[in-house]
Amino acid sequence: ASGGARGAMPLHVPDDSDFSSFKEQCEDHEGWSARYNKGGVTVWCREEECDTVQKLKARRAPFFLIVCKDVTAETLYDVLHDTSYRKKWDTNMIDTFDIGRLTVNADVGYYSWKCPSPLKNRDFVTMRSWLPLGSDYMIINYSVKHPQYPPKKDYVRAVSLLTGYLIQSNGANCCTLYYLTQVDPKGSLPKWVVNKVSQFVAPKAMRKIYKACLKYPEWKRKHNPNLKPWMYPEQNTLPCISLSELTLQRADSLENIDESGLSEEKAQHSDDDEAVS
Protein backbone atom coordinates (compact mmCIF):
# COMPACT_ATOMS: atom_id res chain seq x y z
CA ALA A 1 0.00 0.00 0.00
CA SER A 2 1.17 3.51 -0.64
CA GLY A 3 2.36 5.46 2.34
CA GLY A 4 1.64 8.89 0.95
CA ALA A 5 2.11 12.28 2.52
CA ARG A 6 -0.06 11.42 5.51
CA GLY A 7 1.04 7.82 6.04
CA ALA A 8 2.82 8.43 9.34
CA MET A 9 1.04 11.60 10.44
CA PRO A 10 -1.50 11.68 13.26
CA LEU A 11 -5.08 12.58 12.52
CA HIS A 12 -5.62 16.34 12.59
CA VAL A 13 -7.73 19.03 11.01
CA PRO A 14 -5.65 20.65 8.24
CA ASP A 15 -4.09 23.95 9.25
CA ASP A 16 -2.48 26.81 7.34
CA SER A 17 0.73 24.84 6.79
CA ASP A 18 -1.20 21.96 5.19
CA PHE A 19 -2.94 24.34 2.80
CA SER A 20 0.34 26.07 1.97
CA SER A 21 1.99 22.73 1.26
CA PHE A 22 -0.91 21.68 -0.97
CA LYS A 23 -0.78 24.96 -2.89
CA GLU A 24 2.97 24.54 -3.43
CA GLN A 25 2.41 21.04 -4.82
CA CYS A 26 -0.08 22.45 -7.33
CA GLU A 27 2.12 25.36 -8.40
CA ASP A 28 5.50 23.60 -8.49
CA HIS A 29 5.92 22.30 -12.05
CA GLU A 30 9.67 21.66 -11.86
CA GLY A 31 10.38 18.06 -12.86
CA TRP A 32 6.86 17.63 -14.25
CA SER A 33 5.77 17.37 -17.88
CA ALA A 34 2.41 17.93 -19.56
CA ARG A 35 1.52 14.46 -20.76
CA TYR A 36 -1.92 15.18 -22.16
CA ASN A 37 -3.66 18.33 -23.33
CA LYS A 38 -7.11 18.01 -24.83
CA GLY A 39 -10.36 19.89 -24.52
CA GLY A 40 -8.78 22.49 -22.24
CA VAL A 41 -7.55 19.95 -19.67
CA THR A 42 -3.82 19.44 -19.04
CA VAL A 43 -2.54 16.35 -17.23
CA TRP A 44 0.86 16.77 -15.56
CA CYS A 45 2.96 13.92 -14.25
CA ARG A 46 6.46 13.47 -12.88
CA GLU A 47 8.87 13.01 -15.76
CA GLU A 48 10.33 9.86 -14.23
CA GLU A 49 6.83 8.43 -13.62
CA CYS A 50 5.16 9.26 -16.93
CA ASP A 51 5.55 5.70 -18.22
CA THR A 52 4.93 3.77 -15.04
CA VAL A 53 1.70 1.85 -14.72
CA GLN A 54 1.30 2.50 -10.99
CA LYS A 55 1.31 6.29 -11.27
CA LEU A 56 -2.07 6.63 -9.58
CA LYS A 57 -0.49 5.14 -6.48
CA ALA A 58 2.81 6.98 -6.91
CA ARG A 59 4.08 9.29 -4.19
CA ARG A 60 3.54 12.24 -6.50
CA ALA A 61 0.40 11.38 -8.44
CA PRO A 62 -0.49 13.23 -11.65
CA PHE A 63 -2.45 16.44 -11.32
CA PHE A 64 -4.97 18.00 -13.64
CA LEU A 65 -5.53 21.59 -14.68
CA ILE A 66 -8.35 23.32 -16.54
CA VAL A 67 -8.89 27.00 -17.33
CA CYS A 68 -12.57 27.90 -16.87
CA LYS A 69 -13.63 30.86 -18.99
CA ASP A 70 -16.83 32.74 -18.08
CA VAL A 71 -16.70 31.24 -14.57
CA THR A 72 -15.68 33.12 -11.43
CA ALA A 73 -13.46 31.46 -8.83
CA GLU A 74 -16.25 31.84 -6.27
CA THR A 75 -18.77 30.04 -8.51
CA LEU A 76 -16.39 27.13 -9.01
CA TYR A 77 -15.79 26.97 -5.25
CA ASP A 78 -19.56 26.91 -4.65
CA VAL A 79 -20.09 24.12 -7.20
CA LEU A 80 -17.47 21.90 -5.54
CA HIS A 81 -19.14 22.44 -2.16
CA ASP A 82 -22.82 22.26 -3.07
CA THR A 83 -23.88 18.66 -2.37
CA SER A 84 -27.43 19.19 -3.60
CA TYR A 85 -26.16 20.50 -6.94
CA ARG A 86 -23.62 17.70 -7.26
CA LYS A 87 -26.51 15.25 -7.52
CA LYS A 88 -27.52 17.09 -10.71
CA TRP A 89 -24.20 17.01 -12.57
CA ASP A 90 -22.11 14.15 -11.17
CA THR A 91 -23.88 11.33 -13.01
CA ASN A 92 -21.23 8.84 -11.93
CA MET A 93 -21.95 9.40 -8.24
CA ILE A 94 -24.07 6.81 -6.44
CA ASP A 95 -24.50 8.70 -3.18
CA THR A 96 -23.00 11.53 -1.17
CA PHE A 97 -23.90 13.09 2.16
CA ASP A 98 -22.33 15.07 4.98
CA ILE A 99 -21.90 13.17 8.26
CA GLY A 100 -20.98 15.95 10.67
CA ARG A 101 -18.87 19.05 11.21
CA LEU A 102 -15.58 19.30 13.07
CA THR A 103 -14.88 23.04 12.85
CA VAL A 104 -16.20 26.04 10.90
CA ASN A 105 -14.16 24.90 7.90
CA ALA A 106 -13.93 21.11 8.26
CA ASP A 107 -16.45 18.30 8.05
CA VAL A 108 -16.71 14.56 7.45
CA GLY A 109 -18.63 13.11 4.54
CA TYR A 110 -19.41 10.00 2.50
CA TYR A 111 -19.10 9.55 -1.26
CA SER A 112 -19.62 6.50 -3.49
CA TRP A 113 -19.21 6.16 -7.23
CA LYS A 114 -19.77 3.73 -10.08
CA CYS A 115 -16.58 2.12 -11.36
CA PRO A 116 -16.17 0.96 -14.95
CA SER A 117 -17.70 -2.51 -15.28
CA PRO A 118 -16.73 -5.21 -14.29
CA LEU A 119 -14.96 -3.59 -11.32
CA LYS A 120 -16.67 -3.26 -7.95
CA ASN A 121 -17.95 0.19 -7.02
CA ARG A 122 -15.82 2.27 -4.62
CA ASP A 123 -16.67 4.49 -1.67
CA PHE A 124 -14.89 6.88 0.70
CA VAL A 125 -15.35 8.43 4.12
CA THR A 126 -13.25 11.58 4.21
CA MET A 127 -12.42 14.58 6.33
CA ARG A 128 -12.74 17.64 4.12
CA SER A 129 -11.36 21.06 4.93
CA TRP A 130 -11.54 24.30 2.97
CA LEU A 131 -9.94 27.73 2.96
CA PRO A 132 -10.63 30.88 0.92
CA LEU A 133 -7.38 32.85 0.75
CA GLY A 134 -7.61 36.15 -1.11
CA SER A 135 -8.47 35.30 -4.71
CA ASP A 136 -7.54 31.63 -4.14
CA TYR A 137 -9.82 28.89 -2.83
CA MET A 138 -8.71 25.47 -1.61
CA ILE A 139 -10.51 22.27 -0.65
CA ILE A 140 -8.56 19.22 0.53
CA ASN A 141 -9.58 15.85 1.95
CA TYR A 142 -8.17 12.60 3.24
CA SER A 143 -9.76 9.36 4.39
CA VAL A 144 -10.85 8.73 7.97
CA LYS A 145 -12.67 5.97 9.83
CA HIS A 146 -16.01 6.81 11.43
CA PRO A 147 -17.49 4.13 13.72
CA GLN A 148 -20.99 4.50 12.24
CA TYR A 149 -19.83 4.18 8.62
CA PRO A 150 -17.74 1.01 8.30
CA PRO A 151 -16.95 -0.57 4.90
CA LYS A 152 -20.02 -1.95 3.12
CA LYS A 153 -20.44 -5.42 1.72
CA ASP A 154 -21.10 -4.34 -1.88
CA TYR A 155 -18.40 -1.66 -2.11
CA VAL A 156 -14.62 -1.52 -1.99
CA ARG A 157 -13.62 1.12 0.58
CA ALA A 158 -10.98 3.22 -1.18
CA VAL A 159 -8.52 5.56 0.54
CA SER A 160 -7.82 9.20 -0.21
CA LEU A 161 -4.27 9.86 0.99
CA LEU A 162 -4.61 13.47 -0.17
CA THR A 163 -7.06 14.85 -2.69
CA GLY A 164 -7.69 18.51 -3.30
CA TYR A 165 -8.64 21.44 -5.45
CA LEU A 166 -6.93 24.79 -5.86
CA ILE A 167 -8.99 27.47 -7.60
CA GLN A 168 -7.16 30.62 -8.71
CA SER A 169 -8.89 33.68 -10.10
CA ASN A 170 -7.68 34.90 -13.49
CA GLY A 171 -9.54 38.20 -13.52
CA ALA A 172 -13.19 39.12 -13.23
CA ASN A 173 -14.75 36.17 -15.02
CA CYS A 174 -12.15 33.43 -15.45
CA CYS A 175 -10.37 30.99 -13.17
CA THR A 176 -8.01 28.02 -13.17
CA LEU A 177 -8.79 24.76 -11.38
CA TYR A 178 -6.00 22.44 -10.22
CA TYR A 179 -7.07 18.94 -9.17
CA LEU A 180 -4.51 16.80 -7.37
CA THR A 181 -5.44 13.32 -6.25
CA GLN A 182 -3.46 10.75 -4.36
CA VAL A 183 -5.78 7.80 -3.91
CA ASP A 184 -5.32 4.13 -3.13
CA PRO A 185 -8.28 2.51 -4.92
CA LYS A 186 -7.66 -0.69 -2.90
CA GLY A 187 -7.04 -3.59 -5.15
CA SER A 188 -4.61 -4.73 -7.79
CA LEU A 189 -6.12 -2.87 -10.71
CA PRO A 190 -5.60 -3.92 -14.33
CA LYS A 191 -3.41 -1.67 -16.46
CA TRP A 192 -6.37 -0.54 -18.60
CA VAL A 193 -8.06 0.99 -15.54
CA VAL A 194 -4.99 2.99 -14.45
CA ASN A 195 -4.46 4.29 -17.97
CA LYS A 196 -8.13 5.08 -18.48
CA VAL A 197 -8.41 7.07 -15.27
CA SER A 198 -5.42 9.31 -15.96
CA GLN A 199 -5.97 9.78 -19.70
CA PHE A 200 -9.76 9.83 -20.05
CA VAL A 201 -11.78 9.62 -16.84
CA ALA A 202 -10.28 12.49 -14.82
CA PRO A 203 -9.98 14.91 -17.78
CA LYS A 204 -13.60 14.21 -18.74
CA ALA A 205 -14.64 14.83 -15.14
CA MET A 206 -12.82 18.18 -15.16
CA ARG A 207 -14.75 19.23 -18.25
CA LYS A 208 -17.98 18.10 -16.59
CA ILE A 209 -17.24 20.33 -13.57
CA TYR A 210 -16.65 23.25 -15.94
CA LYS A 211 -20.00 22.71 -17.69
CA ALA A 212 -21.71 22.44 -14.29
CA CYS A 213 -20.20 25.81 -13.29
CA LEU A 214 -21.67 27.53 -16.36
CA LYS A 215 -25.18 26.39 -15.34
CA TYR A 216 -24.82 26.87 -11.59
CA PRO A 217 -25.70 30.58 -11.14
CA GLU A 218 -29.10 30.11 -12.76
CA TRP A 219 -29.76 26.85 -10.88
CA LYS A 220 -28.76 28.40 -7.55
CA ARG A 221 -31.13 31.35 -8.02
CA LYS A 222 -33.99 28.84 -7.90
CA HIS A 223 -32.64 26.62 -5.10
CA ASN A 224 -31.98 28.31 -1.73
CA PRO A 225 -29.92 31.13 -3.29
CA ASN A 226 -28.71 32.43 0.09
CA LEU A 227 -27.82 29.04 1.57
CA LYS A 228 -24.03 28.59 1.46
CA PRO A 229 -22.92 27.04 4.77
CA TRP A 230 -19.37 26.64 3.42
CA MET A 231 -19.19 30.45 3.35
CA TYR A 232 -21.56 31.23 6.24
CA PRO A 233 -20.83 28.79 9.10
CA GLU A 234 -23.89 29.96 11.07
CA GLN A 235 -26.03 28.24 8.40
CA ASN A 236 -24.44 24.86 9.08
CA THR A 237 -26.95 22.51 10.71
CA LEU A 238 -24.76 19.38 10.69
CA PRO A 239 -24.28 17.64 14.05
CA CYS A 240 -20.96 18.43 15.70
CA ILE A 241 -18.52 15.54 15.89
CA SER A 242 -15.28 15.31 17.80
CA LEU A 243 -11.89 14.47 16.33
CA SER A 244 -11.65 11.76 19.00
CA GLU A 245 -14.47 9.86 17.28
CA LEU A 246 -12.33 9.47 14.16
CA THR A 247 -9.19 7.56 13.27
CA LEU A 248 -6.98 7.76 10.21
CA GLN A 249 -8.05 5.31 7.51
CA ARG A 250 -4.92 3.42 6.59
CA ALA A 251 -4.91 1.57 3.30
CA ASP A 252 -3.21 -1.52 4.69
CA SER A 253 -6.02 -2.14 7.20
CA LEU A 254 -8.57 -2.69 4.45
CA GLU A 255 -9.20 -5.83 2.44
CA ASN A 256 -7.22 -5.85 -0.79
CA ILE A 257 -9.30 -6.88 -3.79
CA ASP A 258 -7.46 -8.43 -6.74
CA GLU A 259 -9.16 -7.21 -9.90
CA SER A 260 -6.01 -7.28 -12.05
CA GLY A 261 -7.32 -10.10 -14.21
CA LEU A 262 -10.55 -8.39 -15.21
CA SER A 263 -10.91 -7.28 -18.81
CA GLU A 264 -12.62 -4.09 -19.85
CA GLU A 265 -16.25 -4.52 -20.85
CA LYS A 266 -16.59 -2.69 -24.13
CA ALA A 267 -20.34 -2.25 -23.77
CA GLN A 268 -20.04 0.18 -20.90
CA HIS A 269 -18.49 3.25 -22.53
CA SER A 270 -20.56 6.31 -21.81
CA ASP A 271 -20.25 9.84 -20.50
CA ASP A 272 -20.69 8.44 -17.03
CA ASP A 273 -17.20 6.98 -16.73
CA GLU A 274 -15.78 9.67 -14.50
CA ALA A 275 -15.59 10.21 -10.79
CA VAL A 276 -14.18 13.04 -8.74
CA SER A 277 -14.05 12.45 -5.03
C-alpha positions in Angstrom: 0.0 0.0 0.0 1.2 3.5 -0.6 2.4 5.5 2.3 1.6 8.9 1.0 2.1 12.3 2.5 -0.1 11.4 5.5 1.0 7.8 6.0 2.8 8.4 9.3 1.0 11.6 10.4 -1.5 11.7 13.3 -5.1 12.6 12.5 -5.6 16.3 12.6 -7.7 19.0 11.0 -5.6 20.6 8.2 -4.1 24.0 9.3 -2.5 26.8 7.3 0.7 24.8 6.8 -1.2 22.0 5.2 -2.9 24.3 2.8 0.3 26.1 2.0 2.0 22.7 1.3 -0.9 21.7 -1.0 -0.8 25.0 -2.9 3.0 24.5 -3.4 2.4 21.0 -4.8 -0.1 22.4 -7.3 2.1 25.4 -8.4 5.5 23.6 -8.5 5.9 22.3 -12.1 9.7 21.7 -11.9 10.4 18.1 -12.9 6.9 17.6 -14.3 5.8 17.4 -17.9 2.4 17.9 -19.6 1.5 14.5 -20.8 -1.9 15.2 -22.2 -3.7 18.3 -23.3 -7.1 18.0 -24.8 -10.4 19.9 -24.5 -8.8 22.5 -22.2 -7.5 19.9 -19.7 -3.8 19.4 -19.0 -2.5 16.3 -17.2 0.9 16.8 -15.6 3.0 13.9 -14.2 6.5 13.5 -12.9 8.9 13.0 -15.8 10.3 9.9 -14.2 6.8 8.4 -13.6 5.2 9.3 -16.9 5.6 5.7 -18.2 4.9 3.8 -15.0 1.7 1.8 -14.7 1.3 2.5 -11.0 1.3 6.3 -11.3 -2.1 6.6 -9.6 -0.5 5.1 -6.5 2.8 7.0 -6.9 4.1 9.3 -4.2 3.5 12.2 -6.5 0.4 11.4 -8.4 -0.5 13.2 -11.6 -2.4 16.4 -11.3 -5.0 18.0 -13.6 -5.5 21.6 -14.7 -8.3 23.3 -16.5 -8.9 27.0 -17.3 -12.6 27.9 -16.9 -13.6 30.9 -19.0 -16.8 32.7 -18.1 -16.7 31.2 -14.6 -15.7 33.1 -11.4 -13.5 31.5 -8.8 -16.3 31.8 -6.3 -18.8 30.0 -8.5 -16.4 27.1 -9.0 -15.8 27.0 -5.2 -19.6 26.9 -4.7 -20.1 24.1 -7.2 -17.5 21.9 -5.5 -19.1 22.4 -2.2 -22.8 22.3 -3.1 -23.9 18.7 -2.4 -27.4 19.2 -3.6 -26.2 20.5 -6.9 -23.6 17.7 -7.3 -26.5 15.3 -7.5 -27.5 17.1 -10.7 -24.2 17.0 -12.6 -22.1 14.2 -11.2 -23.9 11.3 -13.0 -21.2 8.8 -11.9 -22.0 9.4 -8.2 -24.1 6.8 -6.4 -24.5 8.7 -3.2 -23.0 11.5 -1.2 -23.9 13.1 2.2 -22.3 15.1 5.0 -21.9 13.2 8.3 -21.0 16.0 10.7 -18.9 19.1 11.2 -15.6 19.3 13.1 -14.9 23.0 12.9 -16.2 26.0 10.9 -14.2 24.9 7.9 -13.9 21.1 8.3 -16.5 18.3 8.0 -16.7 14.6 7.4 -18.6 13.1 4.5 -19.4 10.0 2.5 -19.1 9.5 -1.3 -19.6 6.5 -3.5 -19.2 6.2 -7.2 -19.8 3.7 -10.1 -16.6 2.1 -11.4 -16.2 1.0 -15.0 -17.7 -2.5 -15.3 -16.7 -5.2 -14.3 -15.0 -3.6 -11.3 -16.7 -3.3 -7.9 -18.0 0.2 -7.0 -15.8 2.3 -4.6 -16.7 4.5 -1.7 -14.9 6.9 0.7 -15.4 8.4 4.1 -13.2 11.6 4.2 -12.4 14.6 6.3 -12.7 17.6 4.1 -11.4 21.1 4.9 -11.5 24.3 3.0 -9.9 27.7 3.0 -10.6 30.9 0.9 -7.4 32.8 0.8 -7.6 36.2 -1.1 -8.5 35.3 -4.7 -7.5 31.6 -4.1 -9.8 28.9 -2.8 -8.7 25.5 -1.6 -10.5 22.3 -0.6 -8.6 19.2 0.5 -9.6 15.9 2.0 -8.2 12.6 3.2 -9.8 9.4 4.4 -10.8 8.7 8.0 -12.7 6.0 9.8 -16.0 6.8 11.4 -17.5 4.1 13.7 -21.0 4.5 12.2 -19.8 4.2 8.6 -17.7 1.0 8.3 -16.9 -0.6 4.9 -20.0 -1.9 3.1 -20.4 -5.4 1.7 -21.1 -4.3 -1.9 -18.4 -1.7 -2.1 -14.6 -1.5 -2.0 -13.6 1.1 0.6 -11.0 3.2 -1.2 -8.5 5.6 0.5 -7.8 9.2 -0.2 -4.3 9.9 1.0 -4.6 13.5 -0.2 -7.1 14.9 -2.7 -7.7 18.5 -3.3 -8.6 21.4 -5.4 -6.9 24.8 -5.9 -9.0 27.5 -7.6 -7.2 30.6 -8.7 -8.9 33.7 -10.1 -7.7 34.9 -13.5 -9.5 38.2 -13.5 -13.2 39.1 -13.2 -14.8 36.2 -15.0 -12.2 33.4 -15.5 -10.4 31.0 -13.2 -8.0 28.0 -13.2 -8.8 24.8 -11.4 -6.0 22.4 -10.2 -7.1 18.9 -9.2 -4.5 16.8 -7.4 -5.4 13.3 -6.3 -3.5 10.8 -4.4 -5.8 7.8 -3.9 -5.3 4.1 -3.1 -8.3 2.5 -4.9 -7.7 -0.7 -2.9 -7.0 -3.6 -5.2 -4.6 -4.7 -7.8 -6.1 -2.9 -10.7 -5.6 -3.9 -14.3 -3.4 -1.7 -16.5 -6.4 -0.5 -18.6 -8.1 1.0 -15.5 -5.0 3.0 -14.5 -4.5 4.3 -18.0 -8.1 5.1 -18.5 -8.4 7.1 -15.3 -5.4 9.3 -16.0 -6.0 9.8 -19.7 -9.8 9.8 -20.0 -11.8 9.6 -16.8 -10.3 12.5 -14.8 -10.0 14.9 -17.8 -13.6 14.2 -18.7 -14.6 14.8 -15.1 -12.8 18.2 -15.2 -14.8 19.2 -18.3 -18.0 18.1 -16.6 -17.2 20.3 -13.6 -16.6 23.3 -15.9 -20.0 22.7 -17.7 -21.7 22.4 -14.3 -20.2 25.8 -13.3 -21.7 27.5 -16.4 -25.2 26.4 -15.3 -24.8 26.9 -11.6 -25.7 30.6 -11.1 -29.1 30.1 -12.8 -29.8 26.9 -10.9 -28.8 28.4 -7.6 -31.1 31.3 -8.0 -34.0 28.8 -7.9 -32.6 26.6 -5.1 -32.0 28.3 -1.7 -29.9 31.1 -3.3 -28.7 32.4 0.1 -27.8 29.0 1.6 -24.0 28.6 1.5 -22.9 27.0 4.8 -19.4 26.6 3.4 -19.2 30.5 3.3 -21.6 31.2 6.2 -20.8 28.8 9.1 -23.9 30.0 11.1 -26.0 28.2 8.4 -24.4 24.9 9.1 -27.0 22.5 10.7 -24.8 19.4 10.7 -24.3 17.6 14.1 -21.0 18.4 15.7 -18.5 15.5 15.9 -15.3 15.3 17.8 -11.9 14.5 16.3 -11.6 11.8 19.0 -14.5 9.9 17.3 -12.3 9.5 14.2 -9.2 7.6 13.3 -7.0 7.8 10.2 -8.0 5.3 7.5 -4.9 3.4 6.6 -4.9 1.6 3.3 -3.2 -1.5 4.7 -6.0 -2.1 7.2 -8.6 -2.7 4.4 -9.2 -5.8 2.4 -7.2 -5.8 -0.8 -9.3 -6.9 -3.8 -7.5 -8.4 -6.7 -9.2 -7.2 -9.9 -6.0 -7.3 -12.0 -7.3 -10.1 -14.2 -10.6 -8.4 -15.2 -10.9 -7.3 -18.8 -12.6 -4.1 -19.9 -16.2 -4.5 -20.9 -16.6 -2.7 -24.1 -20.3 -2.3 -23.8 -20.0 0.2 -20.9 -18.5 3.3 -22.5 -20.6 6.3 -21.8 -20.2 9.8 -20.5 -20.7 8.4 -17.0 -17.2 7.0 -16.7 -15.8 9.7 -14.5 -15.6 10.2 -10.8 -14.2 13.0 -8.7 -14.1 12.4 -5.0 
